[in-house]
């Protein structure tokens, strides 16, 4: 039995969940999302638009493995269309700053050139100060991918802590040379 898969998913008031064959369409104030669910393996029950439950038709190794994952994907899509997801990145280092230029995020990261990042249409990026970047969107996986792509331009180094990190991320610091 899957601990995660057994839990019912509550549907917020503004979100509509409709099952069409194998496709599950989720519409909310922040966008639309469609998930493909294997109906030959899982039963999906929508209770009057209030909650959704997913149960396997027969329990074996394959369904045990996929039950919790499908439930999590469904839950993430419902939360994404109602509230959305945000990640906050911090730039730390002398002269490190970011700015928005149209549909591009321009960052000065200590290189001899500026690093430009093209922003996809489904993602919103805000630069609050020059050193804080907020990434928001309705797809949890896409927000995480964009955040990790931006972090990969200058990962935090262990001696001075310079680089791009997520807000609240702990950086393992190393001690420098000793005489």
C-alpha positions in Angstrom: 0.0 0.0 0.0 1.2 3.5 -0.9 1.2 5.9 2.0 0.9 8.9 -0.3 -1.4 7.3 -2.9 -4.2 6.5 -0.3 -4.7 10.2 0.6 -7.6 12.0 -1.1 -6.8 15.3 -2.9 -9.1 18.2 -2.0 -10.1 20.4 -4.9 -10.2 24.2 -4.3 -13.4 26.1 -5.2 -12.0 27.8 -8.3 -10.5 24.6 -9.9 -12.4 22.3 -12.2 -11.2 18.7 -12.8 -12.7 16.8 -15.8 -11.8 13.3 -16.9 -12.0 12.6 -20.7 -10.9 9.1 -21.4 -7.2 8.9 -20.4 -6.8 12.7 -20.2 -7.4 14.6 -17.0 -8.0 18.3 -17.6 -7.5 20.7 -14.7 -8.5 24.3 -15.1 -7.9 27.0 -12.5 -7.3 30.8 -12.2 -3.6 30.4 -13.0 -3.9 28.2 -16.1 -4.8 24.9 -17.6 -3.0 21.6 -17.2 -3.7 18.2 -18.7 -2.4 14.9 -17.3 -2.4 11.5 -19.0 -3.4 8.8 -16.5 -3.4 5.1 -17.4 -7.1 4.1 -16.8 -6.4 0.5 -17.4 -4.2 0.5 -14.3 -5.9 3.1 -12.0 -9.5 4.0 -11.0 -10.0 7.8 -10.7 -13.0 9.1 -8.7 -14.0 12.7 -8.7 -16.5 13.4 -5.8 -18.8 16.2 -6.8 -15.9 18.5 -7.6 -14.7 18.5 -4.0 -12.1 15.8 -3.9 -10.2 13.3 -6.2 -9.0 9.9 -5.3 -6.8 7.5 -7.3 -6.8 3.7 -6.6 -5.1 0.9 -8.4 -7.4 -1.7 -10.0 -5.2 -4.6 -8.8 -2.2 -4.3 -6.5 1.1 -5.6 -7.9 4.7 -4.3 -8.1 4.0 -2.0 -11.1 1.0 -0.3 -9.6 2.6 0.1 -6.2 5.5 1.9 -7.8 3.3 4.2 -9.9 0.4 4.9 -7.4 2.1 7.5 -5.2 3.8 9.2 -8.2 0.5 9.6 -10.1 -1.2 11.0 -7.0 1.7 13.5 -6.5 1.6 14.6 -10.1 -2.2 15.1 -9.8 -1.8 17.1 -6.5 1.0 19.3 -8.0 -1.2 20.1 -11.0 -4.1 21.1 -8.8 -2.0 23.3 -6.5 -0.2 24.8 -9.5 -3.4 25.9 -11.2 -4.9 27.3 -8.0 -2.0 28.9 -6.1 1.1 28.4 -8.3 4.7 27.8 -7.4 7.5 30.2 -6.6 11.2 29.9 -6.0 13.4 32.7 -4.8 17.1 32.9 -5.8 19.8 35.0 -4.2 22.9 36.4 -5.8 25.8 36.8 -3.4 29.1 38.2 -4.4 30.7 41.6 -5.1 29.2 43.1 -8.3 26.7 40.2 -8.8 23.3 41.6 -10.0 20.4 40.8 -12.2 18.0 42.9 -14.3 15.1 42.3 -16.7 15.4 43.4 -20.3 12.1 42.6 -22.0 11.8 38.8 -22.2 15.4 38.3 -21.0 17.0 38.0 -17.6 20.4 39.7 -17.8 22.9 38.8 -15.0 26.3 40.1 -14.1 28.1 37.2 -12.4 31.8 38.1 -12.4 32.4 37.0 -15.9 33.8 39.4 -18.6 30.4 39.3 -20.2 26.8 39.4 -19.1 24.8 36.2 -18.9 21.5 36.4 -20.7 18.6 33.9 -20.0 15.5 33.8 -22.2 12.4 33.6 -20.1 9.7 31.1 -21.3 6.1 32.3 -21.8 4.6 30.2 -19.0 7.1 31.5 -16.4 7.2 34.9 -14.7 10.4 36.3 -13.3 10.6 39.3 -11.0 13.9 41.0 -9.9 13.0 42.5 -6.5 16.3 44.0 -5.5 19.3 43.6 -7.8 20.3 40.5 -6.0 16.9 38.7 -5.5 15.2 36.8 -8.3 11.6 35.4 -7.9 10.6 32.7 -10.3 6.8 31.8 -10.4 4.6 29.7 -12.6 1.8 27.1 -12.5 4.0 24.0 -13.3 6.2 22.8 -10.4 8.6 20.9 -12.6 9.1 23.8 -15.0 9.7 26.3 -12.2 12.3 24.0 -10.6 14.0 23.4 -14.0 14.3 27.2 -14.7 15.6 27.8 -11.1 18.3 25.0 -11.5 19.3 26.3 -15.0 19.8 29.8 -13.6 21.7 28.4 -10.6 24.0 26.4 -12.9 25.5 29.6 -14.4 27.3 30.3 -11.1 26.8 27.7 -8.4 27.8 28.8 -4.9 31.5 28.1 -4.1 32.5 26.7 -0.6 35.2 29.3 0.4 33.5 32.7 0.2 29.9 31.6 -0.6 29.7 33.5 -3.9 27.2 32.4 -6.5 23.5 31.9 -7.0 21.7 30.0 -4.4 18.1 29.4 -3.4 16.7 31.4 -0.4 17.4 29.4 2.8 19.9 27.0 1.1 22.8 26.1 3.4 26.2 26.2 1.8 28.8 23.9 3.3 31.7 26.3 4.0 35.4 25.3 3.9 38.2 26.8 5.8 40.9 28.5 3.7 44.7 27.9 3.8 46.5 28.1 7.1 50.0 29.4 7.6 
